[in-house]
Amino acid sequence: MTAATAYIAVIRQDGPWWIGWVEEIPGVNAQEQSREALLDSLREVLREALEFNRQDALDAAGPGAEELALNL
């Protein structure tokens, strides 16, 4: 189990759309018609990106690799 981590989302309204991205993770962005829908989408895309990156790192590390939580 990992500790909860906060990420920073940059959001703004652009005409009828809300657009946003997560500062810390390239490629985590979304566009929705409401602020709440945008935040939900950003959370989902962030979860998917973190899981993909985690699995990719474990696959690259190979057998015997160890995962450690780092707290800043």
N, C-alpha and C positions, 0 to 999 in steps of 0.2 A: 504494500500500500504506500502511495506517495502523498506527501503533504500538498495541500492546495497552494497553487501559485497564482499570483495575479499578473495579468498581461494588460498592456495599454492599447486600447482601441482608439483610433482617430476616426471620428464620424462627422458627417455634415450632410445637410440637405442640399440637393442640386435639382432645382425645379421640383417635379413631383416625386423624385426619387431620393432615397437616403443611401449614401455610399459610405463605405468604411473599410478599414484595414487594421491589422494588428501590427504594431511597430516592431516587435521583437522577432516575428516569424515571417520571412518573405513568402509571398504567395497566398497569405491568409487575408482574403478580401471578399467583399460581398456588396450587392446592390439589392435593395428591397423598396417596397412602396410605403413602408412605415418604419419608424425608429425601432419599435419593439421587434418587428420581423427582422430588421437588420441585425440587431444584437443577438437574436436567436441564431441567425445564419452564421454570424461570426463565431459564436461559441461552437457550433457544429463543425464548421470548417477547421477551426483551431484544434478541436479534439481529434479530427481525422488526420490533420497534418502532424500532430504530435505522435499519434500512434504509428503512422507511416514512418516518420523519422526514427522513432524508437526501434521499430522492427528492422528497418534498413540498417541501423547501427549494430544491432545484435547479429544480423546476418553477416555483416562485414567483419565483425570481431571474431566470429567462429567459436568453436567449442572451447569451453573453459573460461569464457569471458565473464566478468563479474559486473553487476550493476550496483552502483552506489548513489545515494541521494546526496546532492550538494546543496547546502543552505547558504544563502548570501546574507 
